[in-house]
Amino acid sequence: MLTKFLTILFAAGIALAVDKPVNPEINAKLKITATELEKLQLVKDDYVFDFKKHEYFTYSPGGVVNANAANFPAATGHGLTVAWLALGPCAMLPAHYHPRATNFVVAVEGQTQTWMIQENGADPVTTTLNPGQLTIFPRGSLHTMQNTGCGNATLISALDSDDTGTLNILNGLFKLPNDMVQAAFGGVSESNSTEGSGSRVPAVGTGAALGSEECLARCGMGKH
């Protein structure tokens, strides 16, 4: 059972992209500048962020593009990140959470199913988002989503921090000592081993992966 479970998880193991500061010197100056007028002078010529020109903007299978303090210095100090979630047919975002932000997500295109677990003891909250509908992922809650259609899905996400942080569950889990991970899965047996599993978790990518086999088959996309 564990092997089957891990196989499903690994299929969605790509981590959400990590944003590297494009101009850390400007970020530093913005944080110590005394007045808003002086801050404006530092960034007034860089006041537009183009999601579609970002390297992670793709619907094959998908990508997450954040406008935040790291890659859009004008956002520094405003306490907000806006993300474009591009999901191609059957694409999903792997299970993750944001340690420093609550996330409001509105659907713009396509149909997307979401799952959220807020804490131990909480029942999963499942939603189906159509264009014009919104859901909330509270700060620190585990959540994931999948485009259930055979066309593209687009969502816009607003998070109440300009440095939200993202931790993908699988990528984080397998950085822990293997014996601790094994114990969490009920101990070691011939059919119940996590040895080497961490090496199969993909590295950080654009932020999306192909989703369920059911969707892929329904859309004629074949298997993983």
N, C-alpha and C positions, 0 to 999 in steps of 0.2 A: 504493500500500500504506500509506503514512504517513497519508494522509487517512482511510482506513478505520479504521486503528488509533486515530487521535486521536478519531474519532467515537465509538468504543466507550468510550474513556477519559472523554470529556466527559460521556457519559450517566451516569457514576458520579462526577462531579466535585465533588459537594457536600462541603464540609469538615466534619470533626467539630467539634461546637460548642466555642466558647471560653467557659470559665467566668470570670466577673468576680467579684471579691471582694464579698460582700454586706455585710461589716463589717470593713474593713481595719484600723480602730482596735483591734478585739478581737484580730485576727490579730497585730498588732504587740505588744500587751501580752502575749499568750500566749508569744511568742518570747523575751521578756526577763524573764518572771516566774520567780522563783527556785525555787519549790516546786510540786509537783503539786497540793497542797492549794489553793494560791492560784489556780492555773489553773482548778481545778474551780469555784471560786467565781465565776469570770468567765463560765462557760458552763453552769452547772448547770440553768438554766431553758431551755436550748436544746439538749437532749440527744437529740432525736428528729429524724430526717430522713425526710421523706415523699416517696419517689420519684414517686408518682402525682400529686402536686400541683405538680410542676415543669413549667415551660412547655414543656420539650422532651419530655415524656412523651406519645408518640403512636405509633400503629401505622399511620399514614397519611402517608407510607409507612413511617415508623419514626423512632426517636429514640434518643439516648444521654443518659442522665441520670447524672451523676457526683455522688457524695457525697465531697467532698474539702475541703481547707483553705479553698478560695475560697468555696464556697457552703454549707459546714457547718463553721463555725469550731471546733467541738468536736473536729474531726479534726486540727487543727493540732498538729504534733509527733509524731503517732502513726505516721507513715510508711506510710500506707495510703490508697488510694482504692478505693471500691466503686462499680461502675457497673451500671446496669440497661440492658441492650441490648434495645430493643423493635424487632422487625422484622416489619412487615406482610407480606402475601403477596408473594413475589419481591423483597422489599427487601434491600438490601445496604449494608455499610459500605465506603466507598471505600478504596483502598490508602493506608496511613498507617503511621507508626511512633511509638513513645514514647521520647524521648531519655533519660528518667530513670526508667524503670520496666519491670520484667518483668511480664507479664500472664498470669494464670491465668483461663481462661474455662470456665464450666460451663453446659451446656444444661439448661434447665428445661422448655421447651415447644417442640414442632415439630422440624423437621430443618434443620440449618444446615451448609453446606459452608464450610470455611476453607482459606486458602492462606497459607503463610508462607515467606519467603526470608530466611535469617539474615544472609548476607553474600555478597560476590563469591565465586564458585566453589562455592557451596552449591546443591544441588538443591532445588526447591520441596518443601515438606512439605504435603500435602493431607490433610485429615481430613473425615469426615462425622460430625457430632455429633447424637446423639439424647439425649432427656432422661436425666440422670444421668451423662453423659459429659463429660470435661474435656480441654482441650488447653492448650498453653503457647505464648506468643509471647515469646521472650527479649527483653530490653532492646535497643532499637535495631533490631529485626528488622522488615522490611517485611511487613505482613499485611493481609488483607481477608477478608470473609465474606459469604455470601448465604443468605438463607432460601430453600430450594429447594421449599418447599411452597406450597399455595394457602390456607393458614390462617396464623395468627400464629405467630411464633417468639420465644421469650424466652430470654435468656442473662444470667447474672450474672458480672461480671468483677471480679477482685481484683488490684490493682496495688500494688507495694511502694514507693509514694511518695505523699505527700499533695499533691504537685505534679508530676504525671507528665509534662506536656507532650505535645502531639500535633502532628505535622506531616503534613498530607496531601500526597502526592507531587506531584500536578498543581498544586495551589495554590502550593507552594514552587517547583516547576520554572519556572513562567512568571513568577516575580518576578525571575528572572535575565535578563541582557541577551539580547534575541532572537537576536543573531548567535551567541551561545554555545549557546543551545538548538538553533538550526538546525544548528550543527556537530555536536551530539550525535546528531542524527537523520540524519547522513550528508551534510550540505551542502544547498545550494539547487538546486532544479530546478523546472520548471513544475508537476509533480505532487507535489512534495516540499517544501512550504513551511509553516512554522509562523507566518508573519506574521499577527498579529491573533488567533492561537489563544488566547492567554492571556485575552483579553476574554470568551471563551466559557466559561471555567471559572466555575461558580457561586460566589457568596460563601459565607461560613460560614453554615451552617444548623443544623438540629436534629441532624444527624449521620448521616442515612441517605438513600438514594436508591433508586429503582426499579432492579432488576438486569437480568439478561439477557433478550433478546428471546425466547429459547426458553422460559423460565419464564413470561413474560407471555402468550405464545401458549397454552401448556399450561393456564394458569389462566384463560384467556378474558378477559384484561385488556387486550388490544390492544397497540399499539406505543407507544414513547416519543413 
